Amino acid sequence: MADSNIIQQLQHDIEELQARLAYQEDTLQQLDHTIADQDKTIRSLVAQLARWEARLDEISDTVGSNDLSASEPPPHY
């Protein structure tokens, strides 16, 4: 009888460990998907930021050259 109780206890422990493992595998899979989504979002935002920086540089160059010509007197003076 003692052997029977030990075997039942071991079977119960194995089933509990299997359930925990399945839960952990599911959690890891969800985290992996979340990280992949975040990586995709971050890459998109970095690319968008680079485009905005390039556009800002273009605007700054245009405004900067206009400021210089506006401060100089016209050629007929």
Backbone as CSV, one residue per row, in Angstrom:
resi,resn,N_x,N_y,N_z,CA_x,CA_y,CA_z,C_x,C_y,C_z
1,MET,0.804,-1.203,0.000,0.000,0.000,0.000,0.849,1.271,0.000
2,ALA,1.929,1.223,0.730,2.791,2.396,0.793,3.369,2.700,-0.584
3,ASP,3.718,1.637,-1.318,4.236,1.820,-2.669,3.175,2.425,-3.575
4,SER,1.949,2.035,-3.395,0.838,2.543,-4.198,0.637,4.037,-3.950
5,ASN,0.729,4.449,-2.705,0.595,5.872,-2.366,1.752,6.691,-2.948
6,ILE,2.945,6.127,-2.894,4.111,6.827,-3.437,3.954,6.998,-4.942
7,ILE,3.516,5.948,-5.623,3.329,6.011,-7.073,2.249,7.030,-7.423
8,GLN,1.174,7.036,-6.677,0.106,8.016,-6.930,0.609,9.444,-6.706
9,GLN,1.372,9.630,-5.664,1.927,10.952,-5.372,2.878,11.388,-6.485
10,LEU,3.716,10.471,-6.951,4.642,10.790,-8.037,3.878,11.130,-9.323
11,GLN,2.824,10.383,-9.616,2.015,10.665,-10.792,1.363,12.042,-10.685
12,HIS,0.881,12.351,-9.502,0.279,13.670,-9.271,1.325,14.778,-9.463
13,ASP,2.507,14.560,-8.903,3.578,15.556,-9.048,3.976,15.737,-10.514
14,ILE,4.071,14.650,-11.263,4.420,14.725,-12.685,3.351,15.488,-13.453
15,GLU,2.083,15.218,-13.183,0.986,15.928,-13.859,1.020,17.418,-13.537
16,GLU,1.320,17.746,-12.287,1.413,19.155,-11.892,2.578,19.841,-12.607
17,LEU,3.710,19.161,-12.701,4.857,19.721,-13.410,4.556,19.895,-14.903
18,GLN,3.841,18.950,-15.492,3.478,19.060,-16.901,2.548,20.249,-17.131
19,ALA,1.620,20.457,-16.213,0.708,21.599,-16.333,1.481,22.912,-16.206
20,ARG,2.403,22.976,-15.270,3.223,24.185,-15.104,4.068,24.447,-16.349
21,LEU,4.643,23.382,-16.898,5.467,23.518,-18.094,4.636,24.038,-19.267
22,ALA,3.437,23.502,-19.426,2.563,23.962,-20.516,2.218,25.437,-20.333
23,TYR,1.932,25.847,-19.118,1.617,27.247,-18.835,2.825,28.133,-19.139
24,GLN,4.014,27.702,-18.730,5.218,28.491,-18.978,5.525,28.580,-20.475
25,GLU,5.327,27.496,-21.207,5.559,27.521,-22.655,4.596,28.488,-23.327
26,ASP,3.343,28.504,-22.892,2.358,29.434,-23.450,2.744,30.879,-23.138
27,THR,3.166,31.123,-21.915,3.585,32.464,-21.515,4.796,32.921,-22.327
28,LEU,5.766,32.038,-22.517,6.948,32.387,-23.315,6.573,32.678,-24.763
29,GLN,5.637,31.924,-25.304,5.203,32.163,-26.677,4.507,33.525,-26.803
30,GLN,3.679,33.867,-25.826,3.024,35.176,-25.823,4.052,36.297,-25.714
31,LEU,5.037,36.128,-24.849,6.086,37.134,-24.697,6.896,37.275,-25.981
32,ASP,7.173,36.168,-26.646,7.908,36.207,-27.903,7.138,36.997,-28.958
33,HIS,5.830,36.773,-29.050,5.016,37.532,-29.995,4.992,39.010,-29.640
34,THR,4.890,39.313,-28.360,4.878,40.707,-27.917,6.186,41.408,-28.270
35,ILE,7.294,40.729,-28.029,8.600,41.314,-28.338,8.749,41.510,-29.842
36,ALA,8.286,40.557,-30.633,8.369,40.695,-32.093,7.539,41.885,-32.566
37,ASP,6.341,42.043,-32.010,5.499,43.195,-32.366,6.155,44.505,-31.967
38,GLN,6.737,44.546,-30.775,7.403,45.757,-30.314,8.614,46.074,-31.189
39,ASP,9.353,45.063,-31.601,10.508,45.276,-32.465,10.064,45.866,-33.797
40,LYS,8.970,45.347,-34.344,8.447,45.867,-35.609,8.032,47.326,-35.445
41,THR,7.382,47.646,-34.334,6.951,49.019,-34.073,8.153,49.943,-33.905
42,ILE,9.147,49.506,-33.180,10.335,50.325,-32.949,11.061,50.587,-34.268
43,ARG,11.199,49.565,-35.104,11.862,49.756,-36.399,11.101,50.761,-37.260
44,SER,9.790,50.672,-37.226,8.965,51.607,-37.995,9.137,53.031,-37.472
45,LEU,9.143,53.192,-36.157,9.301,54.514,-35.562,10.684,55.095,-35.845
46,VAL,11.717,54.258,-35.819,13.071,54.727,-36.112,13.149,55.206,-37.558
47,ALA,12.542,54.457,-38.467,12.542,54.868,-39.878,11.771,56.174,-40.056
48,GLN,10.650,56.286,-39.373,9.849,57.514,-39.461,10.627,58.697,-38.886
49,LEU,11.320,58.483,-37.795,12.128,59.548,-37.194,13.233,59.991,-38.152
50,ALA,13.849,59.045,-38.818,14.900,59.392,-39.775,14.330,60.237,-40.915
51,ARG,13.134,59.887,-41.390,12.512,60.690,-42.444,12.201,62.091,-41.948
52,TRP,11.701,62.213,-40.730,11.387,63.538,-40.170,12.651,64.360,-39.977
53,GLU,13.733,63.716,-39.542,14.999,64.432,-39.375,15.505,64.951,-40.715
54,ALA,15.411,64.107,-41.751,15.848,64.538,-43.085,14.990,65.703,-43.565
55,ARG,13.698,65.623,-43.339,12.795,66.702,-43.755,13.102,67.984,-42.983
56,LEU,13.363,67.858,-41.697,13.700,69.022,-40.884,14.997,69.665,-41.369
57,ASP,15.979,68.834,-41.744,17.224,69.376,-42.290,16.966,70.147,-43.583
58,GLU,16.112,69.595,-44.435,15.772,70.283,-45.683,15.119,71.630,-45.394
59,ILE,14.183,71.643,-44.469,13.486,72.887,-44.121,14.460,73.878,-43.492
60,SER,15.333,73.393,-42.623,16.319,74.275,-41.976,17.238,74.885,-43.007
61,ASP,17.667,74.095,-43.982,18.537,74.621,-45.038,17.810,75.687,-45.846
62,THR,16.566,75.437,-46.162,15.786,76.393,-46.946,15.562,77.680,-46.166
63,VAL,15.159,77.546,-44.922,14.919,78.723,-44.086,16.228,79.458,-43.831
64,GLY,17.303,78.752,-43.606,18.603,79.375,-43.358,19.084,80.167,-44.553
65,SER,18.923,79.641,-45.752,19.368,80.383,-46.934,18.458,81.570,-47.196
66,ASN,17.179,81.460,-46.868,16.271,82.596,-47.023,16.585,83.702,-46.028
67,ASP,16.990,83.346,-44.840,17.338,84.350,-43.824,18.548,85.161,-44.254
68,LEU,19.528,84.513,-44.856,20.727,85.227,-45.294,20.396,86.209,-46.413
69,SER,19.601,85.784,-47.353,19.275,86.678,-48.463,18.362,87.815,-48.016
70,ALA,17.555,87.579,-47.009,16.667,88.636,-46.514,17.443,89.692,-45.746
71,SER,18.570,89.330,-45.118,19.330,90.302,-44.340,20.271,91.135,-45.215
72,GLU,20.580,90.638,-46.415,21.459,91.376,-47.320,20.658,92.432,-48.078
73,PRO,21.244,93.565,-48.328,20.506,94.580,-49.076,20.357,94.158,-50.546
74,PRO,19.292,94.564,-51.185,19.104,94.234,-52.591,20.248,94.782,-53.435
75,PRO,20.519,94.215,-54.603,21.667,94.623,-55.399,21.562,96.064,-55.921
76,HIS,20.387,96.677,-56.032,20.282,98.043,-56.564,20.619,99.115,-55.552
77,TYR,20.966,98.753,-54.307,21.349,99.774,-53.316,22.799,100.070,-53.345
